[in-house]
Amino acid sequence: KSPDGGCLSPLGEYNLNLGIQKVVEPEIIATARDKPGAYDGHPFIVEAAVSLGGKDAKEGITVVRFANRIPLLFEGGADVATRVANSKIKWSTYKIDHKKDRIGVCVSIVSTK
């Protein structure tokens, strides 16, 4: 059974999509939210989005990370989200060139700790 995520305040797929549409203006966007999980007794929710294109997007993969709605600016590239986006996802399966296309990956983790 999944833990209760009622004590958490995630953005929600709608707001995540709306925010990315407003700031990035991508050609296409997909969002997802997992059911609540728990680690060491603390509930958490992971929300994610992938976008293609955008007004100021650069070539390649850009990963933006959030923890409890706050952007994580430190140690960019040293986290699991960046490593997965850069080396574990087979972008060619989706007919995406991860070196030339402008890909945005947004990951938000909401937790009590």
LINUR-V970837 format. One record per pair of residues at least 24 apart in sequence whose ideal C-beta (glycine too) atoms are under 10 Angstrom apart, sorted by the first residue. I is the first residue (numbers start at 1). J is the second residue. Records with the same first field share a line. If there is no record, write none. Layout:
I->J, J
This chain:
2->34, 35, 36, 37, 38, 43
3->35, 36, 37, 38, 39, 41, 42, 43, 44, 45
4->36, 38, 43
5->34, 35, 36, 37, 38, 43, 44, 45, 110, 111, 112
6->36, 43
7->36, 42, 43, 111, 112
8->36, 42, 43, 44, 45, 68, 110, 111, 112
9->45, 68, 69, 110
10->36, 44, 45, 46, 47, 68, 69, 108, 109, 110, 111
11->45, 47, 49, 66, 69, 106, 108, 110
12->45, 47
13->47, 48, 49
15->47
16->47, 48, 49, 66, 106, 108
17->49, 51
19->49, 106
20->49, 50, 51, 54, 64, 104, 106
21->51, 54
23->54, 55, 56, 64, 104
24->49, 51, 52, 53, 54, 55, 56, 57, 62, 64, 102, 104, 106
25->51, 53, 54, 55, 56, 57
26->50, 51, 52, 53, 54, 55, 57, 102, 103, 104
27->51, 52, 53, 54, 57, 102
28->52, 53, 54
29->53, 54, 104, 106
31->106
33->108, 110
36->110, 111
37->111
38->111, 112
39->111, 113
40->113
41->112, 113
42->111, 112, 113
43->110, 111, 112, 113
44->68, 109, 110, 111, 112, 113
45->108, 109, 110, 111
46->81, 107, 108, 109, 110, 111
47->106, 107, 108, 109, 110
48->81, 85, 105, 106, 107, 108, 109
49->104, 105, 106, 107, 108
50->85, 89, 91, 94, 96, 103, 104, 105, 106, 107
51->102, 103, 104, 105, 106
52->94, 96, 101, 102, 103, 104
53->101, 102, 103, 104
54->102, 103, 104
55->102
56->102
57->101, 102, 103, 104
58->102, 103, 104
59->97, 98, 99, 100, 101, 102, 103
60->86, 97, 98, 99, 100, 101, 102, 103
61->85, 86, 89, 91, 96, 98, 99, 101, 102, 103, 104, 105
62->102, 103, 104, 105, 106
63->103, 104, 105, 106, 107
64->104, 105, 106, 107, 108
65->105, 106, 107, 108, 109
66->106, 107, 108, 109, 110
67->107, 108, 109, 110, 111
68->108, 109, 110, 111, 112, 113
69->108, 110
70->108
71->108
72->107, 108, 109
79->107
80->107
81->105, 106, 107, 108, 109
82->107
